[in-house]
Amino acid sequence: MIFCLPFSKAMIEITISAAIGLWLLNKISLAYTAFHAQNGSVFKKIAGLFRKFKEQYIDTNRPLFVYIGICFFSIFISSNILISARAFFFKTLEYFLLYLVIIDTFHEEKKIKFICTLALISAVIIAVDALFQYFSGYDFILYRKIYASRITATFQAPNDLAGYLISFILISIMMSFSKFKNKIINFLLMFEAIFLMIILFISWTRGAWIGLIAGLLLLSVFKGKKAFYGIIIALAIAIFISPVWIKDRIYSFFTLTDTSTLDRRIMWHTAVRMIEAKPLLGHGLGTFMANYSHFMPADYTEIVYAHNCFLQIAAEIGIIGLIIFLWFILDFFIKSFRKLNCVDENLTPHPECHGYEAVDEWHSGGIPPRGWKTENKGATGARLADAVAKRVNPWDSTKNIFVGLLGGILAFLVHSFFDTNMYSLTLVSLFWFLMGITVSIRNINPKICIRPFLRMINPFL
């Protein structure tokens, strides 16, 4: 799916449907086997299966299940039940299942590295196609013409192209810091990041530029204070020496002097009016376009998306639904930040952690160090104890991918504040794919200890 993501919507639907179908068949088969293997009444067997499902999926993704629940409830209070039902079963539920499929499927580092490499190759092809379109006026894959002097590659709009590229820029940057045996790979990854960044800038998508800055700042936080302040200084210098057309483009965003910004003001104002009409539970999942004409200004004739995914979520499933979605996002980042702050680059224990001796003693039969779960003592525990003895970080190879994914997801969400990413088949599929892969990496490596995340980010962790 990830490779053909920017090339064919039909292939996206086919591959997602096939993956979900095979996953469901596998789960049904496992449930059937487990059901007949249990002793007791039918009720006890069903209760046992539900308890296992709850432990494996619900307990670890509680905010997401609550969000899916409110989306389902939205069908019954919708201004158009048919539209909401179609949106839930053929969009929301499909992406939710895709997320679970990815978490269940990619549970090995080799698989994750392979799929990320495949995604980066696909991104390079799209960037080359966009560059070709910039000079020739059309792309060489789908023969799309350039859109109002702005590149789109295989996408329908420049903003969609930018929304696709920002995540892979940050993933490429972080992967370039990995310790490869062949240093040419590091060079190629950094070259790809720079190349994709150039394409992003000539797409003229300001929301994506802001998203990229947010993602870069997040990456720099994990690389240390010097990197953090270095990024800020570099961004300030880049803006100062940037070409006039970039400065004008940024300036117009704040002065409301261009058509795009003025249109967004109208779209956002219309979305706010929709929210004010039904603030708590909204007008119904997927009904934004159907209700737009009732709230837009009299002299505005075009029916469009809100170009702010968070406002559109609030308009469709209410402020309650938006809060639950933000809860899911916040929970995702908190758990990921905690994961990243277990050990440092060289596996040196932090002050809140116990030392190497405690790990060795536990593996030899002693008491587990504080923060270690006893179920981690098996093969993974052996791997960690061996890594500790050698002073080698056992998940250094995937940590950079993990950080890059977090930066990419943050950049995507920031860009979504200014655009329609969550309502594009290609981009929303990419979003749930990135979320699923990130959780997969988080699940591969056990939690060693929890060190409070940098206070500058969140003092409550």
N, C-alpha and C positions, 0 to 999 in steps of 0.2 A: 504493500500500500504506500509506504513512505516514499519509495522511489518514483512512482507514477503520480504522486500527489499533485504536482503542478502541470501535468500533461493532459490528464483526462478525468473528468468528473465521473464518467461512466465506470472507469476502472476503480475509482475510489469507492463508489457504491458497491460494485461487485466484490471487491476484495474485503471490504468491511463486512458485508453481508455473509460472505463465505467464512470469514474468521469467526464471526459471532455464531453462525450456525454450527460449525464444527466444535466450537467451545461448549455450546449448550448441549450438543449430543454427548460430548465427553462427560460433562457434569451430570447429565441424566443417567448415563451408564454407571458412573461411580456411585451416584445416589442409589440406584437400583441394587447394585452389588452390596453396598453398605446396609441397605434396608433389610435385605434377606439374610445378612450375616449377623444381625442383631437378634437378641432374645427379648421376649416380652410381647406385650400387646401392640396392636397397630398404632395406637395413640402414642405409646412410649417410643416406638421406632421413629415416628414422624417428629416427635419432640426432640429426639436425639439428632436427627438430621438438621432440624432447624437450629439447634444449639451449636452444631458444628459450623453451619453457614453464618450464624451470628458472630461467632468467634473469629472466623476467617475473613469476613467481609464487613459486616455492619459495625462491629466494635472498632475496627481500624479506619473506617470511612464514615463515621457517624454524621458529620455535617453534610456530606454528599448525599447520603440516603434521605436525610431530612429535606434537602433541596429537591430531590427527585419526588418526594412525597408531596411537597407543596405545588410542584409543577403538575402532578397528576390531579390534585385537588382543584387546581385552577380550571380544569376542563369543565367542571360542573357549575362554576359560577361565571363562565366566560360569556362575553357578548356574542360569540359565535362558537358554539360547541364543536361543530364539525372542524373548523380551522384549528382549534386548540387540540382536539383529539389527534388530528393528523400531525400537528407539530410535536406532540408528545411522543407518539408511538413511532414516528418515522424520522424524528430528529433527536430530541432530548434523550429518549430511552436508548436510541442507537448509539449515541456518543458515550453515554454512561456505560453501556455494555462493552464498547470498544476499550474504554479505560480499564475495566476489569480484565478483559482478555489480555491486554498488554502486560498488566501486572502479573497475571498468572503465567504468561508465556515466556517473558524475558527475565528469567531468574538465574542466568549465568552471565558472567562477565564477557565471555567470548561472543555470546549472542548480542549483548548490548553494544559492544565495540563494533561488531559487524553492521548492525542496523544503523548506528550513528555514522559510520563510514559511508554507507550506501546513501544516507540522507545528504551528507556533505557533497558527494559526487553529483547528486541530482541538483543541488543548489548551484554548483559550479556551472553545470550545463545551462541552467536558467539564466545565470549571470552572463554567460557568453552570448546566449540568445538575445538578452536585453541589450548588450553592447552592439550586436549586429543590427538590431532594430534601430538603435540610436543613429547609426550611420546610413542605413539603407531605407529606413522608413517602415519596415515590416520585419516580423520575427520569422526565423527559418523553420520553426516547428509547426505552428498552427497558422502561419501567414497572417497574423493580426497586424493591422496597421497601427502606426504610432498614434497615441491618443492626445490630441490637443498639444502637440509638441512635447509630450511626456512619454517615456518608455513604459511598457506594460509587460513585455515578453509574452508568455502564454496566458497571462491573466487579463481580465476584462478591464481593470483599472490600475493606474499606477500605485494607488494606495494598497491594493492587494499584493502587488509585487513587493512593496516595501515591508508589509506585514509578514510576508513569507521569509524575507532575507534577514531581518534583524536577529531572529533567534540563532540562525546558523553563523552569523558573524561572531556572536559571543561564544558559541560552542567552539568555533575554530580557534579563536584567541586562546581560550583556556586549554584546549588540546595541544596547542603549539608549545605549552610549557611542560608537557609530559616528557618523561625520560625515555625516548626511543633509542634503540640501538643504532639506527640509521638517522643521523642528524638532518638528512635531506627532508625527512618527513616533517620535522619541526618547521623547516623553512617553507615547505609547501603549504602547511596549515596556516602559517602567518601570512603568506602571500595570498591565500584564498580569502582570509579575513579582510585584508586590505582591498582586494579586488571587489568583494561583495560590498564593502563600505563605499567604494567609489560608485558602484551601481546604485546603491541606496541614495546617495546624495544627488545623483542626476535624475532620480525619480521625482525629485521636488516634493517629497512627502514630509511635511514638517512634524506631524504627529509621530512618525517613525523616528525622526531625528531625536525628538525628546525621549522616546522610549529607549533608543540606543544609549543616550547619555545616562539614563537611569540604570540600565543594565551594566554599563561600564563602571559606574560608581559602586554597584553591588559587587562586581568582580574585584575591584580595587580594595574593598573592605576586607575581603578574605585573603588578599595578598599582602596586607599590612598597611600601617599608617603612611609609609613613604609612597606606596602605590596609590593610596587614596588621595593624598594631597597632590601627588604628581599628576593624576588624572584631571583634577580640578584645574591645576595650572595649565596643563596641556590643552584642555577644552577652552580655557580663556584665551590662550594664545591662538588656537585654531580659529576661533570666532573673529579675533582681531585681524588676522592675516588672510581670512577667507575672501574669495572673490566677491565683488559687489552684488552679484545676483543672489548669492546665498544670504548676505546681510539684508538685502531688500526683502527676500522671502521670509526671513525670521522677523524682520521689523513689521511686515504687513500682518503677521499673526497677532501682534499685540495692539496694532493701531486700527484694526478692522477696516483695512483699505482695499482688500481684494474680494472678489465675488465668492470664493470658496469660504472665507471666514464669515462673510455676511450671511451666506446660506446656512452655515452651521448655527449661527445665532437664531435664525428662524426655526430650524429643526429642533434645537434644544428648547426653545421657548414653547414650541408646540408639544414636545414631550413632557415638559413641566406642567402644562395645562392638563394633559391627560392624567398625569399623576395626581394633580389636585382634585380631579373629578372622582377618582377612586384610589385614594392613597394607600390603603392597607393591603388589599388583595389584587388590585389591578383590574384590567379589562379582559384578561384571559391570555393564556400562553399563545404566542404566534399571531396575535390580533392587532399588532401595532399598525401595520399598513391598512388594515380594514377600517380602523377607527381614525386614522390620520386626518382624513378629509373633514371630520366633524370638529376638529380643533385647530386646524391650520388657519393662517390669516386669509381673509377674503380675497386678497389680490395675489395669493400664492396658489398656483395651479398644479405643481408637481408633487406627487405622492412618493415619499422616499423614506428610507430608514432614518433613525434618529442621529446617526453618525456619532453616537456615544452609547456604547453597549450597556453601560451601567444605568443610564437614564431609560433605555429601552427595556431593560429587565424590570426596572421599577414600574414602568408604565404597563407592562404585560402581567406581571405576577405580584405587583405591589412592593411597597417598601419592606414588608416582612420578607418577601422572597429575595429582595436584593440583600438584606442583612444576612440572610442564611447563606447566600452565595458568597458574600464577603467573609463570612465565618469559615466556610470551606477553604477559601484562598488563604486566609490568615492561619488556619490550622495546618495547612500544607507547608507554608513557609516556616512556621515555628518548629514543626517536627524536623524539617530539613536543616534549619539552622542548628538545632540541637545535635543533629547527626554530625554536622561538619565540625563541631567544637568538642568532639570526643578526644581526638588526638591531634597533634600537630604534624607537620610534614615528615618529621623523623621518628614519629611514634614516641616522643618524649612525653611522659605523663605530666599533666597540668597539676597545679597545687591541689585541686579538689580530687585528683585521682590518686590511687595507690600506685606504688612503683612496680618495677619489673619483677621484684622478688615475690610480690603478692600474686602476680599472674602465674609465675612458675610454681608457687606453692599450691595454688588452687588446682592447676592442671595435674599436680602430683597427688591430689586427693585432699587438699586442705580446704579452708573456707574461701568461697569466692569473694573477690574484692567488691567493695561497695559500688553498686550501679551495674554489676554484671549479672545477667540472668543465668540461672542454672542450666537452662536448656541450650545455652551456647557452649556448653562444655565439650560437646562431641567433636565431630570432625572440624567444625569451625574453630572451636576452642583450641584444638591441637595446632591448627594453622596459625592462630594468633599467638599462641605460646612460642611456637617455632619462630615466628616473625619477631616477637619481642626479644628472644634470645639473640637473633641476628641483627637487632636494631634496624629492621626494615619495615616500612609501613605496608601492611598487607593489602591495602586498597588504594595505594597511591595511583595505580593505573587508571582507576575509575573516578578518583576524587575530582580531577580536573574536568572530566565530562560532567560530573554531578554539579559542580559550581557553574559551568557554562550553561547547563540546562536551567538552573535557577535564574541566572542572569537573562537568558533568552525568554523565559516565561514572564519575568517581571517586565522586560521590554515590550513583549506582546501585550500584556495587560495595560501598560501605560498608553501604548498606541491605541488600544481598544477604547480608551477614554475619548479619543478624537475620531474614531472610525467605526466600521461595521464588521470587524474581524470575527465576532462571535456569530455572525449571520451569513458568513461565507462558507460554503461546504468545504472548500479546500483549507481555509485557515482554521476553522473550528475543529476540523479533523486533525490538523497539525497540533493545535492546542492540547487536545486530549491525548494525543500520542506523546507529546513532550511531558505532560503531567504523569502519564502512566510509566514511561521510562524512568523518570526521576524517582518515583515511588519504588520501582523495581530495584534500582541501585540502592536505595535506602534500606530495602528489605534484605538485600544480599549480605550486607555486613552488619553484624550484631552491634548493639550499642555498648560501648565500653564504659563510658561515664558521661555525665552531663555537666559540662562547664558552662556557666552563664555566658550568653552571647554578648558581644561588645555592647556596652551600655549606651553607646551612641546610636544604636539601632533600636533596642528595646530593653528598658530597665526591668521589665517584669519577667524575663525568661530565667 
